[in-house]
Amino acid sequence: MKIVDNFLIEKNFIKLKKEIFKQTFPWYYNDTKSLEKDNNFQFVHIFYLEGKILSPYWNTIAAPILNKLDAKKLIRVKANLTTKKDKKYKSAMHVDTSVNKSKTAVYYCNTNNGYTIFDSGKEVASKENRIVIFDSFLKHCGADCTDENIRVVININYI
C-alpha cells in the first residue's frame, strides 16, 4: 500500500477541484454503494468503463491522475460523491475488481473526516490531493463524513 500526499501539482489540483465541485458537474444517483441492495446510496460520475472514455471531463479531471499513475490498462475510473451523515456509516467491505494483478487507487478530492478502511484495520483519512494505491484484492470500504456536506473520491482500477 502506498499513500502519497500532494499527488498532483498544485495547478492541476486546482483545475480538477474547480471542475468537480462546480454546480454544473453531472452527478448520477446510484442506489447502492458497494454491494447490490446494500441499503446505501451515492452519486457517481463514470469517466471510463468497458474500454471507453465516457466523460467530457476526462482531460481536466481523470487524465492528470492517470498520467502520474502510469497505468498500462484501465478497468474503470469513476468519481463517488457521498453526502454528510449524522454518524460515520461504512459501506460493506469489498474489492473493486477481481482482475489478476490489478491495482486500485483512491484519490481524495476534498478534506473531511471520512476515510477508507481496510480489512486489516488500517485507515486512510480523506485529505484533499492525497491518493492511496493498493492491490485490488485487498478488501476495503469507505466511511461517510460528518463534518462536510460531501465527500468526493475518484476511484481508479487499473493494471
Sequence and secondary structure as in RCSB ss.txt:
>XXXX:A:sequence
MKIVDNFLIEKNFIKLKKEIFKQTFPWYYNDTKSLEKDNNFQFVHIFYLEGKILSPYWNTIAAPILNKLDAKKLI
RVKANLTTKKDKKYKSAMHVDTSVNKSKTAVYYCNTNNGYTIFDSGKEVASKENRIVIFDSFLKHCGADCTDENI
RVVININYI
>XXXX:A:secstr
 EEESS S HHHHHHHHHHHTSTTS  EEES SSSTT S  EEEEEEEETTEE  TTIIIIIHHHHHHHT SSEE
EEEEEEEE  SS  B   B S   TT EEEEEE S  S EEEETTS EEE  TTEEEEEETTS EEEE  SSSSE
EEEEEEEE 
